[in-house]
Amino acid sequence: MRKWILCLVLFPILSVVADDWYTWRGPNGNGISQETGLNPAGASKVWETELGVGYSSVSVKDGRLYTMGNKDGQDIVYCLDANTGKEIWTKSYACKPGQYKGPRATPVVDGENVYTVSRDGVLICFNAESGEKKWETDLLDATGNKNIRWGISTSAVIYDGLILLNIGDSGTAVDKVTGKVKWKSSGAQSYASPVLFEHNGKTLAAIFSTPGLQIVDAGTGKQIADYTWETKYDINGADPLVIGDKIFISSGYDRECAMLDFSSGKLKKLWNSDIMKNQFSSSIYVDGYIYGVDGQTKKKGFLRCIDAKDGSEQWNMRIGFGSLIAADGKLMALGEKGTLHFVEINPKECNEISSFETGLSQLCWTPPALANGIVYCRNDKGTLVAIDVSK
């Protein structure tokens, strides 16, 4: 009897795993959290706040939430209590809001520091606890590159003392302690963030820039391979998806998607398809299948599942344009009108578990984030809501 009582007491604890979400696309950089024990049917809004216009998602570390907005020509970096939304500190600097107003990049927390990138390409290091600015680097000035049509969108990616960014057609890296450029490239960047991966014992970065996919040595910037992939308006906005020795790329504007083989150290197309066209919402890979949002902003869009072997469609669900993350066997897709859909990760059939009206109005283009049982969603006007799915 004592053993049964002990099991009943421990089971709820052991069945729930919480996790922080401290960088762009989550702790593993792939849009997937390791959290378990989520209950979408019990979803409830726990707080709401206003940030100012923009598209920055959130990072959460040790109970603190970091994000960005723009008000009156000032970018504002926020540190909030992740559980209550109460302000801990804010820092601001001059930055024109631009077309499709506000910052695009998401703050990234690394140790005692948080790194932000403005739409003008200014990289700033703040102390995560106090908000004290440690240094800033004007990336465009330091690399000799020009801004892009809708503003710099790359988030910082941390690797072995470096910060990697999609600046220049093959990326740029700066020292994370000093902000000094360690290696750089010239040419036109695009809107995706670098993706790190291992190949033959080396750490490489996949950078989706204006000319196409670039593979570089993460430590030195040496170019390893490239694959031409041109699009309308020079927009390659969805992050590459690394699947073992293969890399999936996808673009909108009636381009298409493709699976590239990188096993030989060169990029070779295995298949292409027009079924999954990611305008700027990055896809997710789980157990042989790719889940993503196909479609354009303000037009019809579908949440789709395709087979990673050949690109064949398994199912689709109309949600309008949106973005998604995953955890606990569930997709969490935020439609641009503010509906949060919870869908079972299942390649055989589309099963929507539940949906939740966040109360956000158009446009919700920013991907949600999940940390410690709370899903954070925002719209372009700067309303941020926290939705508890832990109970």
ZIUR-V923465 format. One line per field, one symbol per residue. phi: phi as a letter, one per 30 degrees, with the letter a starting at -180 (. if undefined). psi: psi as a letter, one per 30 degrees, with the letter a starting at -180 (. if undefined). burial: + if it has 16 or more other C-alpha atoms within 10 Angstrom, else -. A space follows every 50 residues. Layout:
phi=???
psi=???
burial=???
//
This chain:
phi=.dddddddddeddddcbcadbcbeiidcibiccddbidbedcebdcabac cjdkbddbbbbhiccbababbhibdbcccbddcbiddcabbbadaddidh djdcdcebcbidcbcbbddciccbccdddciddcabbdddddciccdcec jebdddbcahicccbdbidbibbbddcciddcaabcjcdbcdcdbdacbh icccbcbccedkdccbdddciddcaabdacbdihcccddecdbicbbcba bdhhdlbacccbddjbcbdcabacdbcddacddbcbhjbccacckcdibd bbdbbbdddbiddcabbdbidababbahibdcccddcjdcccbddaddac bddabbddidcecccdddbbbhicccbbcddjdcbcbdbcc
psi=eeeeeeeeefeeeffkkllliglkglfggggklgklgkiefgkkkflklk fllagkalkkkhgkkkallkkhgkkkkkjlkfffgkkellkllkkkeaki kllelkkkkjbglkklklfggjkkklkfefgkkelkkjeeeffglllleg kkfklkkkjhgljkliklfglkklkfefgkkellllajlaflllkklkjh gkklkjjjaefakkklkfefgkkelljkiklkghjjfkkljkibglkklk lahgcallkkkgefflkkkelllgejjjegjklkkjhflkkljkllkgak lkklklkfefgkkellkjgalallalkhgkkjkjlfggkjkjkkjjfelj jjellkjffklkkjfkklkkkhgkkkkllffgkkkkjkgf.
burial=-----------------++++++++++-++++++++++++--+++-+++- +++++++++++--++++++++--++++++++++-+---++----+++--- ++++++++++--++++++++++++++++--+---+++-++--+-++++-+ +++++++++--+++++++++++++++--+++++++++++++++++++--- ---++++++++++++++++-+-+--++-+++--++++++++++--+++++ ++--++++++++----++---++-+++++++++++---+++++++++--- ++++++++--+-++++--+++++++++++++++++++++++++++++--+ ----++-+-++-++++++++++++++++++++++++++++-
//
